[in-house]
Amino acid sequence: MMRQNELQQRFSQIENTIHQAAQRCQSAQAIPMDLKDCIQQLDQRTTQARNTLQSQDESQIRQCVDDLEQLGDRAKDACEHSSANVDGELKNAIMQAHRELSDLKHQLH
């Protein structure tokens, strides 16, 4: 497993990306409710996940990142299948968060 400080740095970056997406979601017009819900859940869960990451319990950390990545998948799918025009910056933030979570998941397994 990666070192704790590297994990914390990567997670901080992911957390910032997700928080930016959540802020864009709140200020954007005509965002589908399922996309808004996914991003809000992801934002809340990343805040809660910080405690898990500090626990140094490898299996809990892996499970936590897996759960976050699944929420990232849902947000990505909601964004891609939205009939509404999703703002380009919001879409980029969602896709970046998904990529970062997926990369972290693969590094931890």
Sequence and secondary structure as in RCSB ss.txt:
>XXXX:A:sequence
MMRQNELQQRFSQIENTIHQAAQRCQSAQAIPMDLKDCIQQLDQRTTQARNTLQSQDESQIRQCVDDLEQLGDRA
KDACEHSSANVDGELKNAIMQAHRELSDLKHQLH
>XXXX:A:secstr
   HHHHHHHHHHHHHHHHHHHHHHHHSSS  HHHHHHHHHHHHHHHHHHHHHHT  HHHHHHHHHHHHHHHHHH
HHHHHT SS   HHHHHHHHHHHHHHHHHHHHH 
